[in-house]
Amino acid sequence: MPTDLTITVHDDEGTVSKNHLRLEHARDGVWLTDLGSTNGTEVLADDGTTAALPAATRLALPEGARVRLGRRAFTVSLVVRGA
């Protein structure tokens, strides 16, 4: 059964919204949805370009995807545990 967890991102500058985005892990991959945040969510490409994620749009993220929310960023990494 899926369980939602809230993760607090400490941001003294106030660039991350209280409910900024939803990150899901499912059998078919990792998914990202911007929850209508004030400063938006962007996916960062290796060449330095960015693509803004429109609010309420669910996007599949590949392994290694970099995501920026406000002035904070994270990288999607899958951890495979021993068989």
Secondary structure, 3 states (H helix, E strand, C coil): CCCCCCCCCCCCCCCCCCCCEEEEEECCEEEEEECCCCCCEEEECCCCCEEECCCCCEEEECCCCEEEECCEEEECCCCCCCC
